[in-house]
Amino acid sequence: MGSDQEFKKLEAKLRKKEEGKDGQKATKPASKDGEEAGEKSHRPKKGDLKSQDIIRIAETNLDGAKKVSDAIRRIRGVSFMMSNAISKLSGFGEKRLGELSDEERNKLEDMIMNPQKHGVPVWMYNRRRDPTTGENKHLAVSELEFTQKMDIGLMRKLKTYKGVRHSLGLPVRGQRTRGSFRKGKTVGVSKRKQQPATSKKKK
């Protein structure tokens, strides 16, 4: 998450939004000051984006123009319910992400990474009763990705049913495989090419 490609995509998206807004303003009729309709709109150049437009929280580049409750949902490990809970408990869920101060952003990041400290109910966590420690945790971003890889690796090592299915690249949760999950060569009825019949020569 938060790679250079993602950052560039987000930048391009925000530029398009601004260009669209400027285009709409240009098509409006003349104002009271006598401005003519259809004037050329000012289009932002490269590097014109404000620093508040893209904000990095929890190893992820987020859109600063969105509301906090909507923006933090882009973070890996933050579901719809978790984003609603965090925005309500923090008290600035209706604010735009770009309007938050540095202290508020730090508080928001701490709530995402450690929701147990801020009164988020246990049933919302994504890793309850951890197999090794027995604790109730909520994992996000790189920690979630790493734990997921370790769990799959352990299942493969123990050669459990799920581990074998993971190693074979097949569905793990009991799906049918007759029509779906067909990868590689296409399986089907292949007809032999018929060679043209050779005419027998008469003696």
Backbone bond lengths (Angstrom), bond angles and torsions (degrees), N, CA, C in turn:
res aa  C-N    CA-C-N  psi(-1)  N-CA   C-N-CA  omega(-1)  CA-C   N-CA-C  phi
1 M - - - 1.464 - - 1.521 109.88 -
2 G 1.362 116.13 149.88 1.443 120.11 173.98 1.513 113.48 74.31
3 S 1.323 117.85 29.43 1.453 121.01 179.10 1.526 109.71 -77.80
4 D 1.344 115.93 172.79 1.469 120.94 179.46 1.526 111.45 -62.55
5 Q 1.349 116.51 -36.43 1.469 120.27 179.46 1.516 111.11 -62.26
6 E 1.343 117.03 -43.69 1.468 121.57 178.88 1.519 110.33 -61.92
7 F 1.339 116.03 -42.00 1.459 122.04 -179.05 1.524 109.77 -61.28
8 K 1.361 116.61 -44.19 1.466 121.39 -179.90 1.522 111.38 -65.46
9 K 1.352 116.98 -40.80 1.472 121.55 178.75 1.523 110.66 -61.05
10 L 1.346 115.33 -44.49 1.463 120.98 -178.94 1.523 110.52 -65.21
11 E 1.338 116.34 -39.80 1.465 121.35 177.48 1.524 110.70 -60.98
12 A 1.349 116.30 -46.43 1.470 121.62 -179.45 1.525 111.13 -62.41
13 K 1.336 116.00 -39.76 1.459 121.49 -179.98 1.524 110.88 -62.62
14 L 1.340 115.64 -44.35 1.463 120.52 -179.41 1.531 111.44 -66.98
15 R 1.340 116.31 -36.68 1.467 120.09 177.74 1.533 110.79 -62.30
16 K 1.357 115.47 -43.50 1.466 120.24 179.30 1.529 111.27 -60.36
17 K 1.354 115.75 -41.25 1.467 120.85 178.85 1.527 110.60 -59.38
18 E 1.339 115.70 -47.55 1.467 120.77 -178.34 1.519 111.06 -65.10
19 E 1.340 116.57 -40.86 1.463 120.59 178.35 1.521 111.29 -62.61
20 G 1.352 116.18 -39.60 1.471 121.15 178.35 1.517 111.99 -63.17
21 K 1.346 116.12 -41.78 1.470 120.89 179.10 1.520 110.81 -63.75
22 D 1.344 116.04 -44.56 1.466 120.54 -179.82 1.518 111.15 -63.88
23 G 1.336 117.39 -36.78 1.464 122.36 178.85 1.518 111.83 -64.09
24 Q 1.360 116.20 -38.80 1.466 121.31 178.48 1.524 110.87 -66.69
25 K 1.336 116.53 -40.41 1.469 120.75 179.17 1.523 110.80 -62.82
26 A 1.334 116.77 -37.21 1.463 121.15 -176.90 1.522 111.73 -67.50
27 T 1.336 117.83 -30.57 1.468 121.13 -177.76 1.523 113.15 -83.77
28 K 1.348 118.82 -7.70 1.463 121.91 -179.55 1.537 110.03 -69.69
29 P 1.359 118.66 152.15 1.467 121.34 179.57 1.527 111.75 -65.86
30 A 1.344 115.94 170.14 1.468 121.28 -175.63 1.510 110.88 -61.78
31 S 1.337 116.30 141.72 1.462 121.76 -179.63 1.522 109.75 -83.70
32 K 1.349 116.79 179.80 1.463 122.51 -178.63 1.530 111.04 -63.87
33 D 1.306 117.33 -32.34 1.465 121.28 -177.89 1.518 112.78 -71.83
34 G 1.319 117.87 -5.10 1.457 121.16 177.09 1.509 113.53 92.77
35 E 1.338 116.36 19.10 1.470 119.83 177.27 1.517 108.73 -73.52
36 E 1.308 117.06 135.07 1.457 120.74 -177.72 1.518 110.89 -79.35
37 A 1.353 115.15 146.12 1.466 119.77 176.99 1.513 108.96 -74.25
38 G 1.326 116.01 150.00 1.454 120.80 177.55 1.516 113.77 83.25
39 E 1.338 117.26 18.82 1.467 119.79 175.12 1.515 109.91 -67.90
40 K 1.325 116.40 153.06 1.458 120.37 178.93 1.522 109.39 -65.93
41 S 1.323 115.58 128.57 1.467 120.03 -179.67 1.522 110.18 -78.69
42 H 1.326 114.32 148.73 1.463 119.61 176.42 1.516 108.85 -79.48
43 R 1.318 117.66 114.92 1.459 122.04 -179.69 1.516 109.40 -97.18
44 P 1.337 118.22 134.07 1.462 119.51 -177.93 1.523 111.66 -68.98
45 K 1.311 114.95 135.71 1.454 120.40 176.33 1.517 109.60 -82.18
46 K 1.339 115.32 173.89 1.462 119.92 176.89 1.523 109.19 -63.22
47 G 1.329 115.41 134.91 1.466 119.91 179.43 1.513 113.07 87.52
48 D 1.401 118.19 -0.83 1.463 121.14 178.99 1.526 113.16 -79.30
49 L 1.336 116.83 -12.39 1.464 120.39 -177.84 1.531 110.63 -63.79
50 K 1.312 115.77 137.97 1.466 119.96 180.00 1.522 109.63 -71.55
51 S 1.322 114.94 158.31 1.466 119.91 179.05 1.520 111.14 -67.77
52 Q 1.361 116.53 -22.01 1.466 120.31 -178.60 1.523 112.71 -80.31
53 D 1.339 117.71 -12.04 1.464 120.63 -176.34 1.527 112.46 -70.56
54 I 1.333 117.44 -35.51 1.462 121.29 177.92 1.528 108.29 -122.36
55 I 1.309 115.68 120.23 1.473 121.50 -175.88 1.514 108.91 -122.57
56 R 1.322 116.17 135.21 1.474 121.62 -178.80 1.525 109.41 -100.15
57 I 1.323 114.65 115.17 1.468 121.23 176.60 1.520 107.79 -134.13
58 A 1.319 116.57 131.62 1.473 123.35 178.20 1.532 111.68 53.84
59 E 1.329 115.74 53.04 1.474 123.41 175.47 1.533 113.35 61.87
60 T 1.334 117.34 21.12 1.470 120.95 -176.01 1.527 110.18 -135.00
61 N 1.342 116.88 138.16 1.469 122.02 174.68 1.523 108.86 -83.31
62 L 1.341 116.31 122.40 1.463 121.60 -176.47 1.523 110.80 -117.88
63 D 1.335 115.37 154.80 1.460 122.79 179.35 1.529 108.85 -80.50
64 G 1.339 116.74 115.58 1.462 121.66 -177.60 1.509 114.00 -71.57
65 A 1.334 118.20 -16.83 1.469 121.81 -179.36 1.531 112.43 -78.45
66 K 1.328 117.28 -16.76 1.472 120.82 -178.27 1.532 111.46 -84.40
67 K 1.329 114.79 161.74 1.468 119.89 173.93 1.526 108.98 -68.80
68 V 1.322 116.46 154.45 1.472 121.54 -177.09 1.517 111.13 -57.79
69 S 1.337 117.02 -44.50 1.473 121.15 -177.49 1.524 112.17 -62.31
70 D 1.345 117.05 -32.55 1.471 121.15 179.59 1.531 111.57 -84.01
71 A 1.329 116.49 -38.76 1.471 121.08 -174.32 1.520 112.63 -68.03
72 I 1.349 117.38 -42.59 1.477 119.84 -174.84 1.528 112.68 -72.22
73 R 1.342 116.67 -11.45 1.461 119.77 178.11 1.526 112.31 -68.20
74 R 1.325 116.61 -16.53 1.460 121.74 178.49 1.535 111.86 -74.65
75 I 1.330 116.91 -16.90 1.472 121.75 -179.40 1.519 109.41 -74.28
76 R 1.320 116.75 134.45 1.464 121.75 -179.73 1.531 109.67 -65.53
77 G 1.317 116.76 124.50 1.464 121.42 -179.23 1.517 113.45 102.53
78 V 1.346 117.93 -5.86 1.471 121.43 178.44 1.525 108.08 -108.38
79 S 1.326 115.35 108.42 1.465 121.35 -178.34 1.529 109.77 -86.86
80 F 1.323 116.52 -178.57 1.468 122.07 178.96 1.530 110.44 -61.94
81 M 1.340 116.22 -46.64 1.472 120.32 -179.46 1.524 111.82 -65.49
82 M 1.353 115.94 -42.48 1.459 119.99 -179.07 1.528 111.05 -64.51
83 S 1.340 117.18 -40.43 1.475 120.21 179.27 1.526 110.98 -64.68
84 N 1.343 116.98 -38.98 1.474 120.68 177.47 1.526 111.05 -64.71
85 A 1.340 116.19 -43.32 1.472 120.83 -179.10 1.528 110.64 -63.65
86 I 1.339 116.75 -45.47 1.474 121.20 -178.57 1.524 110.86 -65.04
87 S 1.342 117.05 -43.13 1.469 120.09 -178.51 1.533 111.88 -66.41
88 K 1.341 117.38 -35.54 1.469 120.11 179.16 1.533 111.61 -74.14
89 L 1.345 116.72 -42.02 1.469 120.25 -179.62 1.530 111.89 -69.48
90 S 1.337 116.83 -33.86 1.467 120.32 -180.00 1.530 111.36 -73.68
91 G 1.347 115.72 -32.61 1.467 119.37 177.41 1.520 114.31 93.14
92 F 1.327 117.98 -2.26 1.475 118.65 177.09 1.529 111.63 -126.03
93 G 1.317 116.07 42.57 1.461 121.44 179.81 1.515 113.51 -69.80
94 E 1.355 117.13 -30.94 1.471 121.29 -178.52 1.532 112.07 -85.77
95 K 1.321 118.16 -10.24 1.472 121.26 178.42 1.522 110.34 -73.72
96 R 1.328 115.65 156.77 1.459 120.69 170.92 1.522 108.32 -76.12
97 L 1.325 116.06 146.83 1.466 120.39 -177.86 1.531 111.38 -62.98
98 G 1.347 116.95 -33.68 1.466 121.02 179.80 1.512 113.71 -71.06
99 E 1.346 117.36 -18.30 1.470 121.19 -178.93 1.528 112.87 -83.22
100 L 1.326 118.04 -12.06 1.464 121.23 -176.55 1.530 111.19 -72.61
101 S 1.315 115.40 145.81 1.466 120.89 174.98 1.532 109.34 -80.27
102 D 1.336 116.37 172.18 1.470 120.58 -179.63 1.525 111.56 -62.25
103 E 1.323 116.71 -38.93 1.478 121.28 179.45 1.528 110.48 -63.82
104 E 1.330 115.82 -43.09 1.472 120.32 -179.95 1.528 111.28 -66.35
105 R 1.331 116.66 -37.73 1.471 120.14 177.31 1.527 111.40 -64.93
106 N 1.338 115.96 -41.25 1.478 120.45 177.68 1.524 110.78 -63.37
107 K 1.337 116.08 -39.70 1.470 120.94 178.50 1.531 110.33 -64.48
108 L 1.338 115.29 -42.90 1.473 121.12 179.47 1.524 110.70 -62.18
109 E 1.331 117.09 -43.73 1.466 121.36 179.50 1.528 110.92 -64.08
110 D 1.340 116.58 -39.89 1.470 120.67 178.85 1.528 111.21 -65.38
111 M 1.341 116.39 -36.14 1.472 120.56 178.45 1.525 111.22 -67.95
112 I 1.329 116.78 -34.69 1.477 120.67 179.32 1.525 110.34 -71.10
113 M 1.340 116.43 -43.86 1.465 120.82 -176.61 1.528 112.66 -78.93
114 N 1.350 117.20 -32.38 1.480 121.28 -178.36 1.529 110.62 -133.07
115 P 1.340 118.55 70.23 1.469 119.77 -177.33 1.528 113.57 -67.46
116 Q 1.354 116.74 -22.74 1.473 120.06 -179.81 1.530 112.90 -63.46
117 K 1.348 117.11 -25.92 1.469 121.14 179.22 1.530 112.33 -74.96
118 H 1.327 116.95 -21.31 1.470 120.71 -170.82 1.530 113.34 -111.87
119 G 1.321 117.21 16.89 1.467 120.99 172.60 1.513 115.85 81.88
120 V 1.325 118.58 20.99 1.473 120.80 174.18 1.528 107.83 -75.30
121 P 1.345 118.80 131.31 1.472 120.09 -175.97 1.532 113.29 -61.12
122 V 1.336 115.35 147.02 1.474 122.23 -174.35 1.520 112.26 -62.09
123 W 1.327 118.42 -34.41 1.465 120.77 -175.83 1.529 112.94 -67.35
124 M 1.338 117.37 -9.95 1.464 120.85 177.54 1.527 112.90 -88.06
125 Y 1.329 117.44 -12.07 1.474 120.39 -176.81 1.522 110.49 -69.43
126 N 1.326 116.42 151.96 1.464 120.31 -178.00 1.533 113.44 -95.80
127 R 1.341 117.61 -0.08 1.479 120.06 175.72 1.527 109.22 -142.95
128 R 1.330 114.84 81.00 1.464 120.31 178.61 1.524 109.89 -90.21
129 R 1.304 115.99 143.08 1.479 123.37 -178.72 1.534 110.65 50.70
130 D 1.308 114.79 67.84 1.467 121.88 179.62 1.534 109.98 -55.10
131 P 1.344 119.41 133.16 1.471 121.57 -175.31 1.537 114.19 -59.46
132 T 1.330 117.09 -32.33 1.477 119.57 -178.11 1.524 113.00 -86.90
133 T 1.345 116.91 -44.39 1.477 120.19 -175.38 1.521 113.36 -101.95
134 G 1.345 117.59 -25.62 1.462 121.27 -177.25 1.515 113.18 81.82
135 E 1.339 117.71 4.88 1.466 121.73 -178.51 1.528 111.09 -84.65
136 N 1.349 114.63 160.64 1.459 121.39 172.71 1.524 107.85 -95.63
137 K 1.329 117.15 118.66 1.466 121.49 -176.90 1.515 110.35 -127.65
138 H 1.343 113.84 161.54 1.468 119.66 167.76 1.517 107.17 -126.22
139 L 1.327 116.88 119.40 1.464 122.42 -176.76 1.522 110.06 -102.50
140 A 1.334 115.03 147.31 1.463 119.96 178.96 1.523 110.47 -145.17
141 V 1.294 115.94 155.37 1.471 126.56 173.45 1.534 111.41 55.44
142 S 1.318 119.06 -126.83 1.476 122.30 -172.58 1.533 112.00 -67.26
143 E 1.325 116.41 -32.36 1.482 120.87 178.64 1.526 110.65 -63.50
144 L 1.322 116.50 -40.63 1.467 122.05 178.57 1.528 110.59 -66.21
145 E 1.339 115.81 -44.26 1.469 121.39 -179.42 1.530 111.08 -62.49
146 F 1.347 115.37 -43.83 1.470 120.77 -178.83 1.530 110.82 -65.10
147 T 1.332 116.94 -44.60 1.480 121.54 -179.42 1.520 110.87 -63.39
148 Q 1.310 116.68 -39.22 1.477 121.92 178.92 1.533 110.25 -62.31
149 K 1.333 116.34 -45.25 1.470 120.98 178.93 1.528 111.23 -62.97
150 M 1.331 116.31 -41.37 1.466 121.16 -179.99 1.527 111.44 -64.86
151 D 1.327 116.82 -39.81 1.476 121.75 178.97 1.528 111.05 -63.35
152 I 1.345 115.54 -44.52 1.467 120.06 179.75 1.527 110.27 -66.33
153 G 1.344 116.02 -40.30 1.467 121.01 177.82 1.522 112.13 -60.96
154 L 1.339 116.94 -40.39 1.467 121.38 178.76 1.525 111.21 -66.00
155 M 1.338 116.36 -41.66 1.471 120.57 178.44 1.524 111.37 -62.88
156 R 1.334 116.26 -39.41 1.470 120.13 177.01 1.518 111.25 -65.53
157 K 1.335 116.14 -40.26 1.464 121.09 -178.38 1.530 110.79 -65.17
158 L 1.350 115.68 -42.04 1.477 120.90 -179.72 1.533 112.05 -77.16
159 K 1.329 116.29 -11.33 1.471 123.45 -178.19 1.527 111.90 55.79
160 T 1.327 114.11 44.76 1.464 119.31 172.19 1.532 108.19 -72.71
161 Y 1.331 116.08 171.00 1.471 119.81 -179.68 1.529 110.21 -58.06
162 K 1.351 115.36 -47.54 1.465 119.56 -179.52 1.524 111.17 -63.86
163 G 1.333 116.69 -38.49 1.462 121.08 179.58 1.516 112.38 -63.31
164 V 1.330 116.19 -41.91 1.472 121.39 178.57 1.526 109.57 -64.70
165 R 1.330 116.81 -43.10 1.473 121.01 179.45 1.535 110.92 -62.77
166 H 1.352 116.36 -40.12 1.467 120.65 177.07 1.523 110.81 -61.60
167 S 1.337 116.73 -45.34 1.465 120.60 -176.79 1.534 111.76 -68.69
168 L 1.337 117.60 -28.91 1.468 121.32 177.76 1.528 112.75 -84.62
169 G 1.336 116.19 -8.26 1.464 120.56 -179.28 1.511 113.08 73.41
170 L 1.338 116.68 28.48 1.467 122.18 -179.47 1.527 110.30 -106.74
171 P 1.343 118.14 161.32 1.470 119.98 -179.70 1.523 111.59 -63.60
172 V 1.332 115.62 143.02 1.468 121.89 -170.88 1.522 111.88 -97.42
173 R 1.321 117.78 -25.81 1.466 120.25 -167.72 1.525 113.85 -102.83
174 G 1.324 116.79 35.38 1.463 120.70 170.66 1.506 116.43 80.63
175 Q 1.348 117.58 15.93 1.461 119.22 178.58 1.533 110.52 -71.20
176 R 1.322 115.73 155.94 1.462 119.76 176.18 1.521 109.22 -78.24
177 T 1.323 116.00 149.34 1.462 119.46 -175.95 1.530 113.16 -120.20
178 R 1.333 115.68 12.91 1.464 118.06 -178.16 1.533 111.16 -67.31
179 G 1.317 116.07 -47.08 1.460 119.43 -178.21 1.519 112.81 -105.54
180 S 1.342 116.47 -37.29 1.465 120.78 -176.76 1.530 111.12 -89.38
181 F 1.336 114.94 169.29 1.482 123.31 175.65 1.527 113.09 59.46
182 R 1.330 115.95 31.60 1.471 118.61 178.56 1.517 108.21 -92.38
183 K 1.312 115.21 111.51 1.471 120.76 -177.06 1.529 110.17 -114.51
184 G 1.322 115.84 166.55 1.462 120.29 174.75 1.509 112.25 74.05
185 K 1.316 115.84 -134.55 1.471 120.83 -177.51 1.520 110.41 -69.08
186 T 1.322 115.52 141.34 1.467 119.94 178.83 1.526 109.08 -75.04
187 V 1.327 115.12 128.08 1.461 120.36 -178.45 1.514 107.90 -96.95
188 G 1.309 116.92 130.04 1.463 120.74 179.68 1.512 109.94 -175.81
189 V 1.296 114.84 -175.68 1.463 120.07 -179.98 1.519 108.33 -80.79
190 S 1.326 117.20 119.28 1.463 120.38 178.64 1.534 109.18 -107.76
191 K 1.316 114.50 121.78 1.466 119.88 -178.89 1.525 109.77 -88.17
192 R 1.320 114.89 143.33 1.460 118.93 176.73 1.523 109.62 -74.97
193 K 1.315 114.70 143.41 1.462 118.61 176.72 1.529 109.82 -73.04
194 Q 1.306 115.50 125.69 1.466 120.13 -179.34 1.533 110.19 -81.03
195 Q 1.324 114.55 125.72 1.461 118.77 178.78 1.527 109.55 -81.08
196 P 1.329 116.53 145.79 1.478 118.01 -179.40 1.529 110.98 -64.47
197 A 1.318 115.54 137.64 1.466 121.15 -176.89 1.523 110.26 -65.76
198 T 1.333 116.24 131.93 1.477 120.49 178.99 1.533 109.54 -86.34
199 S 1.308 115.87 128.14 1.485 120.43 -178.56 1.538 109.17 -78.48
200 K 1.340 114.40 132.93 1.472 119.88 -179.58 1.541 110.45 -75.70
201 K 1.297 114.62 133.52 1.469 118.66 178.98 1.525 110.93 -76.71
202 K 1.305 115.61 136.37 1.475 119.96 178.18 1.533 109.55 -81.58
203 K 1.315 114.84 136.00 1.475 119.99 179.22 1.516 111.13 -79.44
